[in-house]
Amino acid sequence: MLTLALLASRVGTAMAFLAQITFTASVWQTYDQKIWRHMDKPLKMATLNDIFGAQSSMMSYLNVDFLKTFPLGYFMGLFAW
């Protein structure tokens, strides 16, 4: 039988998880919008690949050209990871 403290702990954990997922989704949505607004200059193919792959791979952040050409997106992505 669950005590009130244990039940509150589980509800709190579930709410924290939902808050984190919602926050992360909103940051990635903003990141996607910033990518398309940033596409006014020519980029190297590797940099473009890393910009679009930043949501699924931390290795994308090792590209220095990514940091130089899209610094806001670089730090937004690191913050969301």
mmCIF file as gemmi writes it, N, C-alpha and C atoms, coordinates in Angstrom:
data_model
loop_
_atom_site.group_PDB
_atom_site.id
_atom_site.type_symbol
_atom_site.label_atom_id
_atom_site.label_alt_id
_atom_site.label_comp_id
_atom_site.label_asym_id
_atom_site.label_entity_id
_atom_site.label_seq_id
_atom_site.pdbx_PDB_ins_code
_atom_site.Cartn_x
_atom_site.Cartn_y
_atom_site.Cartn_z
_atom_site.occupancy
_atom_site.B_iso_or_equiv
_atom_site.pdbx_formal_charge
_atom_site.auth_seq_id
_atom_site.auth_asym_id
_atom_site.pdbx_PDB_model_num
ATOM 1 N N . MET Axp A 1 ? 0.841 -1.172 0 1 0 ? 1 A 1
ATOM 2 C CA . MET Axp A 1 ? 0 0 0 1 0 ? 1 A 1
ATOM 3 C C . MET Axp A 1 ? 0.892 1.244 0 1 0 ? 1 A 1
ATOM 4 N N . LEU Axp A 2 ? 0.587 2.14 -0.922 1 0 ? 2 A 1
ATOM 5 C CA . LEU Axp A 2 ? 1.385 3.347 -1.062 1 0 ? 2 A 1
ATOM 6 C C . LEU Axp A 2 ? 1.028 4.366 0.011 1 0 ? 2 A 1
ATOM 7 N N . THR Axp A 3 ? 2.031 4.93 0.58 1 0 ? 3 A 1
ATOM 8 C CA . THR Axp A 3 ? 1.775 5.997 1.53 1 0 ? 3 A 1
ATOM 9 C C . THR Axp A 3 ? 1.616 7.303 0.752 1 0 ? 3 A 1
ATOM 10 N N . LEU Axp A 4 ? 1.136 8.315 1.399 1 0 ? 4 A 1
ATOM 11 C CA . LEU Axp A 4 ? 0.913 9.606 0.757 1 0 ? 4 A 1
ATOM 12 C C . LEU Axp A 4 ? 2.226 10.23 0.29 1 0 ? 4 A 1
ATOM 13 N N . ALA Axp A 5 ? 3.299 10.076 1.057 1 0 ? 5 A 1
ATOM 14 C CA . ALA Axp A 5 ? 4.598 10.639 0.684 1 0 ? 5 A 1
ATOM 15 C C . ALA Axp A 5 ? 5.154 9.945 -0.565 1 0 ? 5 A 1
ATOM 16 N N . LEU Axp A 6 ? 5.007 8.63 -0.636 1 0 ? 6 A 1
ATOM 17 C CA . LEU Axp A 6 ? 5.494 7.891 -1.795 1 0 ? 6 A 1
ATOM 18 C C . LEU Axp A 6 ? 4.684 8.258 -3.034 1 0 ? 6 A 1
ATOM 19 N N . LEU Axp A 7 ? 3.388 8.38 -2.88 1 0 ? 7 A 1
ATOM 20 C CA . LEU Axp A 7 ? 2.533 8.773 -3.996 1 0 ? 7 A 1
ATOM 21 C C . LEU Axp A 7 ? 2.878 10.177 -4.484 1 0 ? 7 A 1
ATOM 22 N N . ALA Axp A 8 ? 3.103 11.099 -3.56 1 0 ? 8 A 1
ATOM 23 C CA . ALA Axp A 8 ? 3.482 12.461 -3.933 1 0 ? 8 A 1
ATOM 24 C C . ALA Axp A 8 ? 4.837 12.475 -4.637 1 0 ? 8 A 1
ATOM 25 N N . SER Axp A 9 ? 5.731 11.616 -4.195 1 0 ? 9 A 1
ATOM 26 C CA . SER Axp A 9 ? 7.046 11.528 -4.823 1 0 ? 9 A 1
ATOM 27 C C . SER Axp A 9 ? 6.927 11.048 -6.266 1 0 ? 9 A 1
ATOM 28 N N . ARG Axp A 10 ? 6.103 10.062 -6.491 1 0 ? 10 A 1
ATOM 29 C CA . ARG Axp A 10 ? 5.931 9.531 -7.851 1 0 ? 10 A 1
ATOM 30 C C . ARG Axp A 10 ? 5.222 10.532 -8.758 1 0 ? 10 A 1
ATOM 31 N N . VAL Axp A 11 ? 4.247 11.235 -8.229 1 0 ? 11 A 1
ATOM 32 C CA . VAL Axp A 11 ? 3.562 12.26 -9.019 1 0 ? 11 A 1
ATOM 33 C C . VAL Axp A 11 ? 4.527 13.399 -9.335 1 0 ? 11 A 1
ATOM 34 N N . GLY Axp A 12 ? 5.352 13.769 -8.382 1 0 ? 12 A 1
ATOM 35 C CA . GLY Axp A 12 ? 6.341 14.815 -8.605 1 0 ? 12 A 1
ATOM 36 C C . GLY Axp A 12 ? 7.362 14.418 -9.659 1 0 ? 12 A 1
ATOM 37 N N . THR Axp A 13 ? 7.785 13.164 -9.617 1 0 ? 13 A 1
ATOM 38 C CA . THR Axp A 13 ? 8.727 12.676 -10.623 1 0 ? 13 A 1
ATOM 39 C C . THR Axp A 13 ? 8.098 12.691 -12.012 1 0 ? 13 A 1
ATOM 40 N N . ALA Axp A 14 ? 6.851 12.282 -12.111 1 0 ? 14 A 1
ATOM 41 C CA . ALA Axp A 14 ? 6.154 12.291 -13.401 1 0 ? 14 A 1
ATOM 42 C C . ALA Axp A 14 ? 6.001 13.715 -13.922 1 0 ? 14 A 1
ATOM 43 N N . MET Axp A 15 ? 5.668 14.649 -13.065 1 0 ? 15 A 1
ATOM 44 C CA . MET Axp A 15 ? 5.51 16.044 -13.483 1 0 ? 15 A 1
ATOM 45 C C . MET Axp A 15 ? 6.853 16.642 -13.919 1 0 ? 15 A 1
ATOM 46 N N . ALA Axp A 16 ? 7.928 16.294 -13.224 1 0 ? 16 A 1
ATOM 47 C CA . ALA Axp A 16 ? 9.258 16.788 -13.605 1 0 ? 16 A 1
ATOM 48 C C . ALA Axp A 16 ? 9.657 16.233 -14.975 1 0 ? 16 A 1
ATOM 49 N N . PHE Axp A 17 ? 9.349 14.969 -15.207 1 0 ? 17 A 1
ATOM 50 C CA . PHE Axp A 17 ? 9.633 14.368 -16.504 1 0 ? 17 A 1
ATOM 51 C C . PHE Axp A 17 ? 8.849 15.061 -17.615 1 0 ? 17 A 1
ATOM 52 N N . LEU Axp A 18 ? 7.575 15.292 -17.408 1 0 ? 18 A 1
ATOM 53 C CA . LEU Axp A 18 ? 6.759 15.981 -18.409 1 0 ? 18 A 1
ATOM 54 C C . LEU Axp A 18 ? 7.237 17.407 -18.657 1 0 ? 18 A 1
ATOM 55 N N . ALA Axp A 19 ? 7.642 18.09 -17.611 1 0 ? 19 A 1
ATOM 56 C CA . ALA Axp A 19 ? 8.159 19.455 -17.772 1 0 ? 19 A 1
ATOM 57 C C . ALA Axp A 19 ? 9.449 19.452 -18.577 1 0 ? 19 A 1
ATOM 58 N N . GLN Axp A 20 ? 10.325 18.5 -18.307 1 0 ? 20 A 1
ATOM 59 C CA . GLN Axp A 20 ? 11.593 18.419 -19.039 1 0 ? 20 A 1
ATOM 60 C C . GLN Axp A 20 ? 11.35 18.092 -20.507 1 0 ? 20 A 1
ATOM 61 N N . ILE Axp A 21 ? 10.474 17.163 -20.792 1 0 ? 21 A 1
ATOM 62 C CA . ILE Axp A 21 ? 10.175 16.787 -22.18 1 0 ? 21 A 1
ATOM 63 C C . ILE Axp A 21 ? 9.546 17.964 -22.928 1 0 ? 21 A 1
ATOM 64 N N . THR Axp A 22 ? 8.639 18.676 -22.289 1 0 ? 22 A 1
ATOM 65 C CA . THR Axp A 22 ? 8 19.831 -22.922 1 0 ? 22 A 1
ATOM 66 C C . THR Axp A 22 ? 9.014 20.932 -23.203 1 0 ? 22 A 1
ATOM 67 N N . PHE Axp A 23 ? 9.882 21.193 -22.252 1 0 ? 23 A 1
ATOM 68 C CA . PHE Axp A 23 ? 10.909 22.219 -22.432 1 0 ? 23 A 1
ATOM 69 C C . PHE Axp A 23 ? 11.862 21.849 -23.568 1 0 ? 23 A 1
ATOM 70 N N . THR Axp A 24 ? 12.311 20.604 -23.589 1 0 ? 24 A 1
ATOM 71 C CA . THR Axp A 24 ? 13.231 20.158 -24.625 1 0 ? 24 A 1
ATOM 72 C C . THR Axp A 24 ? 12.589 20.235 -26.007 1 0 ? 24 A 1
ATOM 73 N N . ALA Axp A 25 ? 11.344 19.831 -26.11 1 0 ? 25 A 1
ATOM 74 C CA . ALA Axp A 25 ? 10.647 19.902 -27.4 1 0 ? 25 A 1
ATOM 75 C C . ALA Axp A 25 ? 10.517 21.338 -27.879 1 0 ? 25 A 1
ATOM 76 N N . SER Axp A 26 ? 10.238 22.269 -26.974 1 0 ? 26 A 1
ATOM 77 C CA . SER Axp A 26 ? 10.103 23.667 -27.384 1 0 ? 26 A 1
ATOM 78 C C . SER Axp A 26 ? 11.452 24.252 -27.813 1 0 ? 26 A 1
ATOM 79 N N . VAL Axp A 27 ? 12.535 23.858 -27.153 1 0 ? 27 A 1
ATOM 80 C CA . VAL Axp A 27 ? 13.862 24.341 -27.555 1 0 ? 27 A 1
ATOM 81 C C . VAL Axp A 27 ? 14.217 23.811 -28.937 1 0 ? 27 A 1
ATOM 82 N N . TRP Axp A 28 ? 13.95 22.532 -29.209 1 0 ? 28 A 1
ATOM 83 C CA . TRP Axp A 28 ? 14.272 21.981 -30.532 1 0 ? 28 A 1
ATOM 84 C C . TRP Axp A 28 ? 13.393 22.59 -31.615 1 0 ? 28 A 1
ATOM 85 N N . GLN Axp A 29 ? 12.147 22.916 -31.297 1 0 ? 29 A 1
ATOM 86 C CA . GLN Axp A 29 ? 11.28 23.581 -32.275 1 0 ? 29 A 1
ATOM 87 C C . GLN Axp A 29 ? 11.851 24.956 -32.624 1 0 ? 29 A 1
ATOM 88 N N . THR Axp A 30 ? 12.29 25.684 -31.633 1 0 ? 30 A 1
ATOM 89 C CA . THR Axp A 30 ? 12.909 26.985 -31.867 1 0 ? 30 A 1
ATOM 90 C C . THR Axp A 30 ? 14.206 26.827 -32.648 1 0 ? 30 A 1
ATOM 91 N N . TYR Axp A 31 ? 14.972 25.802 -32.334 1 0 ? 31 A 1
ATOM 92 C CA . TYR Axp A 31 ? 16.218 25.525 -33.045 1 0 ? 31 A 1
ATOM 93 C C . TYR Axp A 31 ? 15.945 25.315 -34.533 1 0 ? 31 A 1
ATOM 94 N N . ASP Axp A 32 ? 14.917 24.527 -34.847 1 0 ? 32 A 1
ATOM 95 C CA . ASP Axp A 32 ? 14.567 24.286 -36.25 1 0 ? 32 A 1
ATOM 96 C C . ASP Axp A 32 ? 14.194 25.577 -36.965 1 0 ? 32 A 1
ATOM 97 N N . GLN Axp A 33 ? 13.45 26.445 -36.307 1 0 ? 33 A 1
ATOM 98 C CA . GLN Axp A 33 ? 13.081 27.724 -36.918 1 0 ? 33 A 1
ATOM 99 C C . GLN Axp A 33 ? 14.312 28.594 -37.152 1 0 ? 33 A 1
ATOM 100 N N . LYS Axp A 34 ? 15.231 28.592 -36.213 1 0 ? 34 A 1
ATOM 101 C CA . LYS Axp A 34 ? 16.458 29.384 -36.362 1 0 ? 34 A 1
ATOM 102 C C . LYS Axp A 34 ? 17.325 28.845 -37.499 1 0 ? 34 A 1
ATOM 103 N N . ILE Axp A 35 ? 17.334 27.534 -37.705 1 0 ? 35 A 1
ATOM 104 C CA . ILE Axp A 35 ? 18.105 26.965 -38.816 1 0 ? 35 A 1
ATOM 105 C C . ILE Axp A 35 ? 17.63 27.563 -40.134 1 0 ? 35 A 1
ATOM 106 N N . TRP Axp A 36 ? 16.335 27.554 -40.361 1 0 ? 36 A 1
ATOM 107 C CA . TRP Axp A 36 ? 15.817 28.008 -41.647 1 0 ? 36 A 1
ATOM 108 C C . TRP Axp A 36 ? 15.973 29.513 -41.826 1 0 ? 36 A 1
ATOM 109 N N . ARG Axp A 37 ? 15.968 30.254 -40.755 1 0 ? 37 A 1
ATOM 110 C CA . ARG Axp A 37 ? 16.217 31.702 -40.869 1 0 ? 37 A 1
ATOM 111 C C . ARG Axp A 37 ? 17.689 32.007 -41.1 1 0 ? 37 A 1
ATOM 112 N N . HIS Axp A 38 ? 18.545 31.084 -40.756 1 0 ? 38 A 1
ATOM 113 C CA . HIS Axp A 38 ? 19.984 31.283 -40.868 1 0 ? 38 A 1
ATOM 114 C C . HIS Axp A 38 ? 20.538 30.869 -42.232 1 0 ? 38 A 1
ATOM 115 N N . MET Axp A 39 ? 19.74 30.273 -43.064 1 0 ? 39 A 1
ATOM 116 C CA . MET Axp A 39 ? 20.222 29.718 -44.327 1 0 ? 39 A 1
ATOM 117 C C . MET Axp A 39 ? 20.435 30.763 -45.421 1 0 ? 39 A 1
ATOM 118 N N . ASP Axp A 40 ? 20.75 31.995 -45.067 1 0 ? 40 A 1
ATOM 119 C CA . ASP Axp A 40 ? 20.959 33.03 -46.076 1 0 ? 40 A 1
ATOM 120 C C . ASP Axp A 40 ? 22.394 33.07 -46.593 1 0 ? 40 A 1
ATOM 121 N N . LYS Axp A 41 ? 23.334 32.388 -45.933 1 0 ? 41 A 1
ATOM 122 C CA . LYS Axp A 41 ? 24.712 32.366 -46.394 1 0 ? 41 A 1
ATOM 123 C C . LYS Axp A 41 ? 25.101 30.957 -46.823 1 0 ? 41 A 1
ATOM 124 N N . PRO Axp A 42 ? 26.063 30.87 -47.734 1 0 ? 42 A 1
ATOM 125 C CA . PRO Axp A 42 ? 26.509 29.53 -48.152 1 0 ? 42 A 1
ATOM 126 C C . PRO Axp A 42 ? 27.277 28.831 -47.027 1 0 ? 42 A 1
ATOM 127 N N . LEU Axp A 43 ? 27.024 27.554 -46.88 1 0 ? 43 A 1
ATOM 128 C CA . LEU Axp A 43 ? 27.669 26.75 -45.835 1 0 ? 43 A 1
ATOM 129 C C . LEU Axp A 43 ? 28.315 25.523 -46.459 1 0 ? 43 A 1
ATOM 130 N N . LYS Axp A 44 ? 29.328 25.01 -45.796 1 0 ? 44 A 1
ATOM 131 C CA . LYS Axp A 44 ? 29.936 23.752 -46.227 1 0 ? 44 A 1
ATOM 132 C C . LYS Axp A 44 ? 28.939 22.621 -45.982 1 0 ? 44 A 1
ATOM 133 N N . MET Axp A 45 ? 29.042 21.588 -46.775 1 0 ? 45 A 1
ATOM 134 C CA . MET Axp A 45 ? 28.12 20.467 -46.641 1 0 ? 45 A 1
ATOM 135 C C . MET Axp A 45 ? 28.264 19.783 -45.274 1 0 ? 45 A 1
ATOM 136 N N . ALA Axp A 46 ? 29.483 19.659 -44.776 1 0 ? 46 A 1
ATOM 137 C CA . ALA Axp A 46 ? 29.695 19.028 -43.464 1 0 ? 46 A 1
ATOM 138 C C . ALA Axp A 46 ? 29.067 19.862 -42.35 1 0 ? 46 A 1
ATOM 139 N N . THR Axp A 47 ? 29.175 21.184 -42.475 1 0 ? 47 A 1
ATOM 140 C CA . THR Axp A 47 ? 28.572 22.063 -41.468 1 0 ? 47 A 1
ATOM 141 C C . THR Axp A 47 ? 27.058 21.966 -41.515 1 0 ? 47 A 1
ATOM 142 N N . LEU Axp A 48 ? 26.508 21.956 -42.706 1 0 ? 48 A 1
ATOM 143 C CA . LEU Axp A 48 ? 25.058 21.827 -42.862 1 0 ? 48 A 1
ATOM 144 C C . LEU Axp A 48 ? 24.569 20.5 -42.29 1 0 ? 48 A 1
ATOM 145 N N . ASN Axp A 49 ? 25.313 19.448 -42.542 1 0 ? 49 A 1
ATOM 146 C CA . ASN Axp A 49 ? 24.968 18.139 -42.005 1 0 ? 49 A 1
ATOM 147 C C . ASN Axp A 49 ? 25.007 18.144 -40.481 1 0 ? 49 A 1
ATOM 148 N N . ASP Axp A 50 ? 26.004 18.802 -39.9 1 0 ? 50 A 1
ATOM 149 C CA . ASP Axp A 50 ? 26.103 18.871 -38.442 1 0 ? 50 A 1
ATOM 150 C C . ASP Axp A 50 ? 25.008 19.737 -37.835 1 0 ? 50 A 1
ATOM 151 N N . ILE Axp A 51 ? 24.632 20.813 -38.517 1 0 ? 51 A 1
ATOM 152 C CA . ILE Axp A 51 ? 23.556 21.671 -38.008 1 0 ? 51 A 1
ATOM 153 C C . ILE Axp A 51 ? 22.252 20.887 -37.934 1 0 ? 51 A 1
ATOM 154 N N . PHE Axp A 52 ? 21.945 20.142 -38.991 1 0 ? 52 A 1
ATOM 155 C CA . PHE Axp A 52 ? 20.702 19.369 -38.989 1 0 ? 52 A 1
ATOM 156 C C . PHE Axp A 52 ? 20.796 18.103 -38.145 1 0 ? 52 A 1
ATOM 157 N N . GLY Axp A 53 ? 21.995 17.603 -37.908 1 0 ? 53 A 1
ATOM 158 C CA . GLY Axp A 53 ? 22.157 16.393 -37.115 1 0 ? 53 A 1
ATOM 159 C C . GLY Axp A 53 ? 22.387 16.636 -35.64 1 0 ? 53 A 1
ATOM 160 N N . ALA Axp A 54 ? 22.37 17.892 -35.223 1 0 ? 54 A 1
ATOM 161 C CA . ALA Axp A 54 ? 22.671 18.223 -33.827 1 0 ? 54 A 1
ATOM 162 C C . ALA Axp A 54 ? 21.632 17.678 -32.86 1 0 ? 54 A 1
ATOM 163 N N . GLN Axp A 55 ? 20.417 17.456 -33.329 1 0 ? 55 A 1
ATOM 164 C CA . GLN Axp A 55 ? 19.37 16.952 -32.446 1 0 ? 55 A 1
ATOM 165 C C . GLN Axp A 55 ? 19.567 15.478 -32.106 1 0 ? 55 A 1
ATOM 166 N N . SER Axp A 56 ? 20.284 14.77 -32.958 1 0 ? 56 A 1
ATOM 167 C CA . SER Axp A 56 ? 20.406 13.34 -32.734 1 0 ? 56 A 1
ATOM 168 C C . SER Axp A 56 ? 21.823 12.868 -32.412 1 0 ? 56 A 1
ATOM 169 N N . SER Axp A 57 ? 22.821 13.746 -32.539 1 0 ? 57 A 1
ATOM 170 C CA . SER Axp A 57 ? 24.193 13.306 -32.295 1 0 ? 57 A 1
ATOM 171 C C . SER Axp A 57 ? 25.006 14.408 -31.627 1 0 ? 57 A 1
ATOM 172 N N . MET Axp A 58 ? 25.613 14.079 -30.518 1 0 ? 58 A 1
ATOM 173 C CA . MET Axp A 58 ? 26.49 15.031 -29.836 1 0 ? 58 A 1
ATOM 174 C C . MET Axp A 58 ? 27.785 15.257 -30.614 1 0 ? 58 A 1
ATOM 175 N N . MET Axp A 59 ? 28.125 14.352 -31.516 1 0 ? 59 A 1
ATOM 176 C CA . MET Axp A 59 ? 29.339 14.489 -32.317 1 0 ? 59 A 1
ATOM 177 C C . MET Axp A 59 ? 29.262 15.706 -33.243 1 0 ? 59 A 1
ATOM 178 N N . SER Axp A 60 ? 28.074 16.191 -33.525 1 0 ? 60 A 1
ATOM 179 C CA . SER Axp A 60 ? 27.907 17.363 -34.386 1 0 ? 60 A 1
ATOM 180 C C . SER Axp A 60 ? 28.551 18.601 -33.78 1 0 ? 60 A 1
ATOM 181 N N . TYR Axp A 61 ? 28.639 18.64 -32.477 1 0 ? 61 A 1
ATOM 182 C CA . TYR Axp A 61 ? 29.171 19.818 -31.796 1 0 ? 61 A 1
ATOM 183 C C . TYR Axp A 61 ? 30.704 19.88 -31.824 1 0 ? 61 A 1
ATOM 184 N N . LEU Axp A 62 ? 31.347 18.87 -32.389 1 0 ? 62 A 1
ATOM 185 C CA . LEU Axp A 62 ? 32.799 18.896 -32.524 1 0 ? 62 A 1
ATOM 186 C C . LEU Axp A 62 ? 33.244 19.694 -33.745 1 0 ? 62 A 1
ATOM 187 N N . ASN Axp A 63 ? 32.318 20.042 -34.615 1 0 ? 63 A 1
ATOM 188 C CA . ASN Axp A 63 ? 32.628 20.822 -35.813 1 0 ? 63 A 1
ATOM 189 C C . ASN Axp A 63 ? 32.78 22.296 -35.432 1 0 ? 63 A 1
ATOM 190 N N . VAL Axp A 64 ? 33.983 22.824 -35.553 1 0 ? 64 A 1
ATOM 191 C CA . VAL Axp A 64 ? 34.257 24.218 -35.182 1 0 ? 64 A 1
ATOM 192 C C . VAL Axp A 64 ? 33.554 25.186 -36.128 1 0 ? 64 A 1
ATOM 193 N N . ASP Axp A 65 ? 33.407 24.783 -37.388 1 0 ? 65 A 1
ATOM 194 C CA . ASP Axp A 65 ? 32.728 25.635 -38.364 1 0 ? 65 A 1
ATOM 195 C C . ASP Axp A 65 ? 31.249 25.831 -37.986 1 0 ? 65 A 1
ATOM 196 N N . PHE Axp A 66 ? 30.66 24.827 -37.367 1 0 ? 66 A 1
ATOM 197 C CA . PHE Axp A 66 ? 29.288 24.926 -36.858 1 0 ? 66 A 1
ATOM 198 C C . PHE Axp A 66 ? 29.207 26.045 -35.823 1 0 ? 66 A 1
ATOM 199 N N . LEU Axp A 67 ? 30.176 26.108 -34.929 1 0 ? 67 A 1
ATOM 200 C CA . LEU Axp A 67 ? 30.208 27.151 -33.905 1 0 ? 67 A 1
ATOM 201 C C . LEU Axp A 67 ? 30.426 28.53 -34.524 1 0 ? 67 A 1
ATOM 202 N N . LYS Axp A 68 ? 31.282 28.604 -35.528 1 0 ? 68 A 1
ATOM 203 C CA . LYS Axp A 68 ? 31.586 29.904 -36.143 1 0 ? 68 A 1
ATOM 204 C C . LYS Axp A 68 ? 30.423 30.45 -36.963 1 0 ? 68 A 1
ATOM 205 N N . THR Axp A 69 ? 29.722 29.581 -37.682 1 0 ? 69 A 1
ATOM 206 C CA . THR Axp A 69 ? 28.67 30.062 -38.583 1 0 ? 69 A 1
ATOM 207 C C . THR Axp A 69 ? 27.304 30.158 -37.929 1 0 ? 69 A 1
ATOM 208 N N . PHE Axp A 70 ? 27.051 29.387 -36.899 1 0 ? 70 A 1
ATOM 209 C CA . PHE Axp A 70 ? 25.716 29.339 -36.277 1 0 ? 70 A 1
ATOM 210 C C . PHE Axp A 70 ? 25.847 29.256 -34.754 1 0 ? 70 A 1
ATOM 211 N N . PRO Axp A 71 ? 26.448 30.304 -34.126 1 0 ? 71 A 1
ATOM 212 C CA . PRO Axp A 71 ? 26.723 30.218 -32.678 1 0 ? 71 A 1
ATOM 213 C C . PRO Axp A 71 ? 25.469 30.125 -31.812 1 0 ? 71 A 1
ATOM 214 N N . LEU Axp A 72 ? 24.402 30.829 -32.188 1 0 ? 72 A 1
ATOM 215 C CA . LEU Axp A 72 ? 23.178 30.758 -31.389 1 0 ? 72 A 1
ATOM 216 C C . LEU Axp A 72 ? 22.621 29.341 -31.391 1 0 ? 72 A 1
ATOM 217 N N . GLY Axp A 73 ? 22.571 28.729 -32.552 1 0 ? 73 A 1
ATOM 218 C CA . GLY Axp A 73 ? 22.083 27.359 -32.649 1 0 ? 73 A 1
ATOM 219 C C . GLY Axp A 73 ? 22.989 26.37 -31.938 1 0 ? 73 A 1
ATOM 220 N N . TYR Axp A 74 ? 24.28 26.64 -31.977 1 0 ? 74 A 1
ATOM 221 C CA . TYR Axp A 74 ? 25.241 25.774 -31.293 1 0 ? 74 A 1
ATOM 222 C C . TYR Axp A 74 ? 24.943 25.722 -29.8 1 0 ? 74 A 1
ATOM 223 N N . PHE Axp A 75 ? 24.78 26.891 -29.202 1 0 ? 75 A 1
ATOM 224 C CA . PHE Axp A 75 ? 24.547 26.926 -27.755 1 0 ? 75 A 1
ATOM 225 C C . PHE Axp A 75 ? 23.124 26.521 -27.388 1 0 ? 75 A 1
ATOM 226 N N . MET Axp A 76 ? 22.162 26.779 -28.26 1 0 ? 76 A 1
ATOM 227 C CA . MET Axp A 76 ? 20.799 26.305 -28.007 1 0 ? 76 A 1
ATOM 228 C C . MET Axp A 76 ? 20.772 24.777 -27.982 1 0 ? 76 A 1
ATOM 229 N N . GLY Axp A 77 ? 21.47 24.185 -28.931 1 0 ? 77 A 1
ATOM 230 C CA . GLY Axp A 77 ? 21.515 22.724 -28.987 1 0 ? 77 A 1
ATOM 231 C C . GLY Axp A 77 ? 22.213 22.118 -27.785 1 0 ? 77 A 1
ATOM 232 N N . LEU Axp A 78 ? 23.319 22.708 -27.392 1 0 ? 78 A 1
ATOM 233 C CA . LEU Axp A 78 ? 24.012 22.21 -26.195 1 0 ? 78 A 1
ATOM 234 C C . LEU Axp A 78 ? 23.14 22.359 -24.96 1 0 ? 78 A 1
ATOM 235 N N . PHE Axp A 79 ? 22.407 23.455 -24.878 1 0 ? 79 A 1
ATOM 236 C CA . PHE Axp A 79 ? 21.524 23.674 -23.735 1 0 ? 79 A 1
ATOM 237 C C . PHE Axp A 79 ? 20.411 22.622 -23.698 1 0 ? 79 A 1
ATOM 238 N N . ALA Axp A 80 ? 19.895 22.266 -24.854 1 0 ? 80 A 1
ATOM 239 C CA . ALA Axp A 80 ? 18.805 21.285 -24.904 1 0 ? 80 A 1
ATOM 240 C C . ALA Axp A 80 ? 19.295 19.863 -24.641 1 0 ? 80 A 1
ATOM 241 N N . TRP Axp A 81 ? 20.558 19.566 -24.977 1 0 ? 81 A 1
ATOM 242 C CA . TRP Axp A 81 ? 21.093 18.245 -24.723 1 0 ? 81 A 1
ATOM 243 C C . TRP Axp A 81 ? 21.23 18.049 -23.243 1 0 ? 81 A 1
